[in-house]
């Protein structure tokens, strides 16, 4: 039996990358999907590609009222809301020298405020359906990558938001769980790395990526995890934070360094 049969799921940032993969997998599992993004042409292409019970909503997440409009789109199209995947985010390189008030406010408006007020708008409907929310975070919410100051702060805030709302709404049978995603090869990530000087095909070279399995994590692999947390199979769990990464949480060792460490153990102390 399909895991999300007849459930209505809103997926933000679903015209590309991880969000698109989650939308596709939800559809395969029987859900009806609201595909949300900011680029109409790309959104229409995704809706055409996915086919089935898919409705497109184009909007600007920096607008605080976008969440209410998204919920109304779902209700008009399908009459209910069973789940939300807060996936949309602005991933940007910054540090203490390059950040500024406008940049910080924009990152927080997209990565924290938009998920919060989408959930606020949808909560009355989610209570009716005993719904599920997944917030897509990042391991940088813990590790605070030196080149992603504003982004890392926003993902730490989103993680706190997830646990706060899970505590607040567990008695209403609405579940909120959080996926801290590691390094995933998406079209946007590929373009960014090439712009930064990486060679074509860089993601296939483990000496560049340092992936212990020899391959980077794919959006479809993240989508498989999302399905479980949206489905009834994950009941009654709420307020959980999962790290979806190939590396030990406290550090990354590229294969060449790991091999050296195994051959040349160093005594501590």
Long-range contacts (C-beta under 8 A, 24 or more apart in sequence): 2-28, 2-29, 2-30, 3-29, 3-30, 3-227, 3-228, 3-230, 3-231, 3-232, 3-233, 4-29, 4-30, 4-31, 4-82, 4-83, 4-227, 4-230, 4-231, 5-29, 5-30, 5-31, 6-30, 6-31, 6-32, 7-31, 7-32, 7-82, 7-83, 7-230, 8-32, 8-33, 8-34, 8-74, 8-77, 8-78, 8-79, 8-80, 8-81, 8-82, 8-83, 9-33, 9-34, 9-82, 9-83, 9-84, 9-85, 9-230, 10-34, 10-36, 10-70, 10-71, 10-74, 10-81, 10-83, 10-84, 10-85, 10-118, 10-122, 11-35, 11-36, 11-84, 11-85, 11-87, 12-36, 12-37, 12-61, 12-70, 12-84, 12-85, 12-86, 12-87, 12-88, 12-114, 12-115, 12-118, 13-37, 13-87, 13-88, 13-89, 14-46, 14-85, 14-87, 15-39, 15-42, 15-43, 15-46, 16-42, 16-46, 16-186, 16-187, 16-188, 17-184, 17-186, 17-187, 17-188, 17-189, 17-219, 18-87, 18-136, 18-181, 18-184, 18-186, 18-219, 18-222, 18-223, 19-85, 19-87, 19-88, 19-136, 20-46, 20-219, 21-218, 21-219, 21-220, 21-222, 21-223, 22-85, 22-87, 22-219, 22-222, 22-223, 22-226, 22-227, 23-50, 23-54, 24-50, 24-220, 24-223, 25-220, 25-223, 25-224, 25-226, 25-227, 26-226, 26-227, 26-230, 27-52, 27-53, 27-54, 29-227, 29-231, 31-82, 31-83, 31-230, 32-77, 32-78, 34-70, 34-73, 34-74, 34-77, 36-70, 36-88, 37-88, 53-78, 61-88, 61-109, 61-110, 61-114, 62-106, 62-109, 62-110, 62-114, 64-113, 64-117, 66-114, 66-117, 66-118, 67-114, 67-117, 67-118, 67-119, 67-120, 67-121, 67-122, 68-117, 68-121, 70-118, 70-121, 70-122, 71-118, 71-121, 71-122, 71-125, 74-125, 75-125, 80-125, 80-128, 80-129, 81-122, 81-125, 81-126, 81-129, 81-131, 82-126, 82-129, 82-131, 82-132, 83-126, 83-131, 83-132, 83-133, 83-134, 83-230, 84-118, 84-119, 84-122, 84-126, 84-131, 84-132, 84-133, 84-134, 85-133, 85-134, 85-136, 85-226, 85-230, 86-114, 86-115, 86-118, 86-119, 86-133, 86-134, 86-135, 86-136, 86-158, 87-136, 88-114, 89-136, 89-138, 89-151, 89-154, 89-155, 90-151, 91-148, 91-151, 91-188, 91-189, 91-192, 92-148, 92-150, 92-151, 93-147, 93-148, 94-147, 94-148, 94-149, 94-150, 94-151, 95-146, 95-147, 95-149, 96-149, 99-149, 99-150, 103-150, 104-150, 104-153, 107-150, 107-151, 107-153, 107-154, 108-150, 108-153, 108-154, 108-157, 111-151, 111-154, 111-155, 111-157, 111-158, 112-154, 112-157, 112-158, 112-161, 115-158, 115-161, 116-161, 119-165, 119-176, 123-169, 123-174, 126-174, 127-169, 127-172, 127-173, 127-174, 130-173, 130-174, 131-174, 131-175, 132-174, 132-175, 132-176, 132-177, 132-229, 132-230, 132-231, 132-234, 133-162, 133-165, 133-174, 133-175, 133-176, 133-177, 134-176, 134-177, 134-178, 134-179, 134-226, 134-229, 134-230, 135-159, 135-161, 135-162, 135-176, 135-177, 135-178, 135-179, 136-179, 136-181, 136-222, 136-226, 137-162, 137-178, 137-179, 137-180, 137-181, 137-241, 138-180, 138-181, 138-182, 139-180, 139-181, 139-182, 139-243, 139-245, 139-249, 141-180, 142-180, 142-249, 155-180, 159-241, 162-239, 162-241, 163-239, 163-241, 166-238, 166-239, 166-240, 167-239, 170-238, 170-239, 174-238, 175-229, 175-234, 175-235, 175-236, 175-237, 175-238, 176-238, 176-239, 177-229, 177-234, 177-237, 177-238, 177-239, 177-240, 177-241, 177-242, 178-240, 178-241, 178-242, 179-222, 179-225, 179-226, 179-229, 179-242, 179-244, 180-241, 180-242, 180-243, 180-244, 180-245, 181-217, 181-222, 181-244, 181-245, 182-217, 182-243, 182-244, 182-245, 182-246, 182-247, 183-209, 183-211, 183-216, 183-217, 183-245, 183-246, 184-216, 184-217, 184-218, 184-219, 184-222, 185-216, 185-217, 185-218, 185-219, 186-219, 206-255, 207-254, 207-255, 207-256, 210-252, 210-253, 210-254, 210-255, 211-246, 212-246, 212-247, 212-253, 212-255, 212-258, 213-246, 217-244, 217-245, 217-246
